[in-house]
Structures are given as structure tokens and as C-alpha cells.
């Protein structure tokens, strides 16, 4: 365990736990398939909320990166749907218009938390997100609903059944935390099928538990890492498959 150490005492050893082991959960919610059928085309629904468990009235700690891992047997094929080949410079300049509409995967909203206590500066900012398919990459274009507006580009790189994302850092108004945090994520990705092939399919079997587990890992700027296991319900076939 990173950062742990054992100090000898007269009677019993004392173990100092890492910040990750001591920290209360900073995120809650669900990441789930949009279908319960095994081996079927599916979309993804993400509903996550973030908090500062030590000071609930303060902004949530800033997130450095995160990964989402879908269960074994999930099939992800980014070659099925049209792909967006725009450069980051083009995405910053043109926004969602830089990608063909046929490459759109889904989208939703992210609410960021600046930690501002200044009445003239909003603490919470809603960002409208559009996601596009690329080669082993899910591209996100987020436009803030603020004045002035700003745009953020993200890449969620696919490795096996895991998407890895680096969170772009934005300055914060909080003296104790370097960057803007999140309040909530609400995203919906649509299923897509072309010529009998799906870009995203559920595992071929539903476990006896009657749910699949989607796991997410969150790494924060203060060194804390945490995990979230989300249950996605599934339906077992009458044959017991």
C-alpha cells in the first residue's frame, strides 16, 4: 500500500495507513448498461455525484484521472461506427461541429465545482458534453454554460474493456485544493448497430448474481485513489445461461 509504513512500538507495531485507505468515499452513483440482455447491443448510463466527505459544504477534491472497466466478455468495437478524425485544435475551434454527426456516441452534462464564495463568480458550472467515436478512443467535447463560455476536450483511451481518461486541470477558488472539482456527471451513450455488428455489447452470460459489475477507479490530485463498483442488472436465460 503506497505511502504506508510500520513503526515499532514497545508492545505492538503501529501501522500508518495511506491517505487512500483513510479517506471516506468521495464519489457515489452508478455506471450501467442500458439493456439487461446478455450478448446484446447496449449503451451506457452514467450517473455519478462527488462530494468532500470531510467538509460537505466545501467543493469536492479535484480529480486527476479516472478509469472505467467493463466486465469480462464485454465487446467494444470502435470500428463499427463512423469515427471522428478531427484534431484537438479543430475540436477547440469548432466544437462538436468538427466531428461528423454519424460519429456521435452520446453525451449529457457535467457540473463542475469551482469552490467560489464570491457572489459574482458562480460556484457550479454546467457543461454540455457531446461524445464521439474514434479509433480506440472516446472523445468528449464539453461546452460550459457560463459567461464567458469555455470549451474542454477529453480523450478516453480504450485498452481491452477499460477506458482511461486524464482530466484537464482548471484553476480553482479554493486555497486548499489546486483545481476545479466536479459536483455531478449525467451521461448517456446510445447503442449502435451497423450491418449486424454492435459497437458495444454486453457479456454473453448473466452471472448467478443477476448483475454485471462495472468498476471505476478515481485518482485525485492530493494522492488519494478510490474505487467504485457499480451493479448493472442482467437477465438470465431460461436455459440457465
Residue, then its C-alpha position, 0 to 999 in steps of 0.5 A: x500500500x503506497x505511502x504506508x509504513x510500520x513503526x515499532x512500538x514497545x508492545x505492538x507495531x503501529x501501522x500508518x495507513x495511506x491517505x487512500x485507505x483513510x479517506x471516506x468515499x468521495x464519489x457515489x452513483x452508478x455506471x450501467x448498461x442500458x439493456x439487461x440482455x446478455x450478448x446484446x447491443x447496449x449503451x451506457x448510463x452514467x450517473x455519478x455525484x462527488x462530494x468532500x466527505x470531510x467538509x460537505x459544504x466545501x467543493x469536492x477534491x479535484x480529480x486527476x484521472x479516472x478509469x472505467x472497466x467493463x466486465x469480462x466478455x464485454x465487446x467494444x468495437x470502435x470500428x463499427x461506427x463512423x469515427x471522428x478524425x478531427x484534431x484537438x485544435x479543430x475540436x477547440x475551434x469548432x466544437x462538436x461541429x468538427x466531428x461528423x454527426x454519424x460519429x456521435x456516441x452520446x453525451x449529457x452534462x457535467x457540473x463542475x465545482x469551482x469552490x467560489x464564495x464570491x457572489x459574482x463568480x458562480x460556484x457550479x458550472x454546467x457543461x454540455x458534453x457531446x461524445x464521439x467515436x474514434x479509433x480506440x478512443x472516446x472523445x468528449x467535447x464539453x461546452x460550459x454554460x457560463x459567461x464567458x463560455x469555455x470549451x474542454x476536450x477529453x480523450x478516453x483511451x480504450x485498452x481491452x474493456x477499460x477506458x482511461x481518461x486524464x482530466x484537464x486541470x482548471x484553476x480553482x477558488x479554493x486555497x486548499x485544493x489546486x483545481x476545479x472539482x466536479x459536483x455531478x456527471x449525467x451521461x448517456x451513450x446510445x447503442x449502435x448497430x451497423x450491418x449486424x455488428x454492435x459497437x458495444x455489447x454486453x457479456x454473453x452470460x448473466x452471472x448467478x448474481x443477476x448483475x454485471x459489475x462495472x468498476x471505476x477507479x478515481x485518482x485525485x490530485x492530493x494522492x488519494x485513489x478510490x474505487x467504485x463498483x457499480x451493479x448493472x442488472x442482467x437477465x438470465x436465460x431460461x436455459x440457465x445461461 
